Amino acid sequence: MAQEAGPQMHVGQQLRNLGGVTLSGEFKHIVLPDSPSQHLVVFTFSPGCPACQASQTQWALLAQQLERRTGWRVLWVSRDPISLTSSYCAQHEIPSAEVLAEPTYATHLQLALGFVPNTVAVGPGGVIEKVWTGKMNAEQWQQVFSYFGAEAPHL
C-alpha cells in the first residue's frame, strides 16, 4: 500500500550512492547520469500497492518510448523483497535487467520509498529534474508524457 513516511524527493536534490539487489540476487549500484546527454527515469513501486498497479500501463508505455531514444535509461526500483518484485515484474513484462529490489537504506530514503509510486526524471550529476508522486489522474499523466516529449495514451 502507498503510505506516507519521511521526507519526499524534490527538484534539485542530488542523488548519491544508490543501490539495490537485481532479480538475480546480485547487489548493483545505480549508475547516475554524468553528462548532459544522459538521462535516467526511475519508477519506484511496491508490488502490492494499488496506486503502483494503476500506474503500470502508463509507465510501460513511457518506458517503451524512452528506451528507443539515445541517452535515456529506465530503472524500476521496488522497495520490496526480490521474490515479490520478481513475480510482479514477470506478470507485467518488466525487463528484469532494469529492476532493483531490496534497496539500501540510503536508496530507500533518497528515493522516498516510504511513499510510492514515484516517477522521477534524473539528469546529469544525479540531480532530480522532475518528480511525480502518488496515484495520478489523466491530466497528470498528460503532463508526464508532455514533459518527456512522449506520445500520451488516450486516458
NORZI-V997874 format. One record per residue. SS is DSSP state (2 for helix, 1 for strand, 0 for the rest). Layout:
ss
SS
SS
This chain:
ss
0
0
0
0
0
0
0
0
0
0
0
0
0
1
0
0
0
0
1
1
1
0
0
0
0
0
1
1
1
0
0
0
0
0
0
0
0
0
1
1
1
1
1
1
1
0
0
0
0
2
2
2
2
2
2
2
2
2
2
2
2
2
2
2
2
2
2
0
0
0
0
1
1
1
1
1
1
1
0
0
0
2
2
2
2
2
2
2
2
2
2
0
0
0
0
2
2
2
1
1
1
0
0
0
2
2
2
2
2
2
0
0
0
0
0
0
0
1
1
1
1
1
1
2
2
2
1
1
1
1
1
1
1
0
0
0
0
2
2
2
2
2
2
2
2
2
2
0
0
0
0
0
0
0
0
